[in-house]
Amino acid sequence: MRSVFILFCSLFFTATGFAQTGVGNISVPDSGKKIQVLQVACGSCKFGMAGKECALAVWIKGKARYADGAHIDSLGDAHAPDGLCNMVRKAEVQGELVDNRYKISYIRLLPQKNKNK
């Protein structure tokens, strides 16, 4: 019985490990695609989109759209004073609109302009 339990656990953890989908390298731009400068932020906190969790969104074609391919915290602490839940930032982005969502293949936050100067 114990060996059946161990076998079951091994198969379960192996199957769930292979079920994970990897995110590509979003820190390297594709030289064959156009880089856009877009506004990015938390969809629910800054763009007023429906949702209960903080999630990355981009402002494109006059509308905020949730983004796939990058997690909001992959761009720094979202809840820091300069985080994407507290301010809208500009970013270089590559991707495409698919089914009203923006599929990100590259993203890099641009430096903020210093307001004290």
Backbone torsions as a table, in degrees:
resi	resn	phi	psi	omega
1	MET	NA	-41.0	-179.6
2	ARG	-63.9	-38.9	-179.9
3	SER	-68.1	-32.8	176.2
4	VAL	-66.1	-41.4	178.1
5	PHE	-62.9	-45.0	179.5
6	ILE	-63.6	-42.0	178.0
7	LEU	-62.4	-44.7	178.8
8	PHE	-60.1	-47.1	179.8
9	CYS	-61.9	-41.8	179.4
10	SER	-62.1	-45.7	179.4
11	LEU	-65.4	-39.4	-180.0
12	PHE	-62.8	-49.7	-177.5
13	PHE	-69.2	-32.5	176.1
14	THR	-67.0	-44.5	-179.0
15	ALA	-65.2	-41.9	-180.0
16	THR	-70.1	-30.3	177.6
17	GLY	-66.9	-40.1	178.7
18	PHE	-76.4	-17.3	-179.3
19	ALA	-79.1	-13.5	-178.8
20	GLN	-71.1	137.4	177.2
21	THR	-100.3	128.7	-179.0
22	GLY	-82.3	149.7	174.3
23	VAL	-96.3	135.1	179.0
24	GLY	-65.9	178.2	179.4
25	ASN	-77.9	99.9	-176.4
26	ILE	-85.9	2.5	-179.0
27	SER	-97.0	-1.5	-179.9
28	VAL	-119.9	120.6	-179.2
29	PRO	-72.4	153.7	174.6
30	ASP	-90.5	118.5	-176.5
31	SER	-64.2	-16.6	-180.0
32	GLY	-89.5	-3.3	-178.6
33	LYS	-116.5	151.0	178.5
34	LYS	-74.2	137.5	174.3
35	ILE	-93.9	127.8	177.4
36	GLN	-108.1	148.9	171.2
37	VAL	-101.2	113.7	-176.2
38	LEU	-123.4	159.6	170.9
39	GLN	-83.6	134.9	178.6
40	VAL	-130.1	148.2	179.3
41	ALA	-172.7	-178.5	172.7
42	CYS	-72.1	127.8	-178.0
43	GLY	-61.2	-44.0	-177.1
44	SER	-81.5	-37.9	-176.0
45	CYS	-75.5	-41.6	-172.4
46	LYS	-111.3	-28.8	-178.5
47	PHE	-102.0	-1.0	176.8
48	GLY	66.6	28.2	-179.4
49	MET	-82.4	158.4	177.6
50	ALA	-67.8	141.9	178.0
51	GLY	145.8	151.0	-177.9
52	LYS	-102.8	-13.4	-178.1
53	GLU	-114.1	156.4	176.4
54	CYS	-74.4	126.7	-179.3
55	ALA	-145.9	145.8	-178.1
56	LEU	-66.5	136.3	176.3
57	ALA	-139.2	155.1	176.8
58	VAL	-121.7	151.6	175.1
59	TRP	-101.3	111.2	-177.8
60	ILE	-143.0	138.6	179.7
61	LYS	55.5	41.9	174.9
62	GLY	74.3	15.8	-176.3
63	LYS	-149.9	145.9	174.3
64	ALA	-82.4	137.3	179.6
65	ARG	-137.7	137.1	176.6
66	TYR	-64.3	149.3	-176.1
67	ALA	-114.5	144.3	174.8
68	ASP	-116.4	152.1	176.5
69	GLY	107.1	-16.8	177.2
70	ALA	-144.5	138.7	177.0
71	HIS	-89.3	146.4	-177.5
72	ILE	-57.0	-35.4	-179.9
73	ASP	-80.6	-7.1	175.0
74	SER	-73.2	-10.4	179.0
75	LEU	-106.7	21.1	-178.4
76	GLY	110.8	175.2	179.8
77	ASP	-67.4	113.1	-176.5
78	ALA	-61.8	-25.7	-176.6
79	HIS	-101.6	9.5	173.4
80	ALA	-71.1	163.1	179.8
81	PRO	-54.1	-33.8	178.3
82	ASP	-103.6	16.3	-179.2
83	GLY	-77.6	167.0	-173.4
84	LEU	-73.1	-8.8	172.7
85	CYS	-87.9	-13.2	-178.0
86	ASN	-112.5	-14.2	177.4
87	MET	-157.2	151.9	174.7
88	VAL	-84.4	131.9	-179.2
89	ARG	-120.7	158.7	172.5
90	LYS	-94.6	146.1	-179.7
91	ALA	-147.1	150.1	167.9
92	GLU	-80.9	130.3	-174.5
93	VAL	-139.6	142.0	168.3
94	GLN	-123.2	141.9	178.4
95	GLY	165.9	-164.0	-179.4
96	GLU	-153.4	153.8	175.9
97	LEU	-82.1	126.1	176.9
98	VAL	-136.9	118.0	178.9
99	ASP	52.5	47.4	175.8
100	ASN	65.5	17.6	174.3
101	ARG	-125.2	149.9	-179.3
102	TYR	-99.0	117.9	-179.2
103	LYS	-91.2	107.4	-176.0
104	ILE	-85.2	131.6	172.2
105	SER	-112.8	-16.0	177.0
106	TYR	-155.0	139.2	175.1
107	ILE	-152.9	138.2	175.7
108	ARG	-146.3	120.0	176.6
109	LEU	-64.8	137.9	176.3
110	LEU	-85.4	151.3	178.5
111	PRO	-62.3	144.7	177.8
112	GLN	-77.5	146.6	173.6
113	LYS	-76.5	134.5	-179.0
114	ASN	-75.8	117.1	-177.7
115	LYS	-76.8	-13.3	-176.9
116	ASN	-83.4	-10.1	-177.2
117	LYS	-97.2	NA	NA
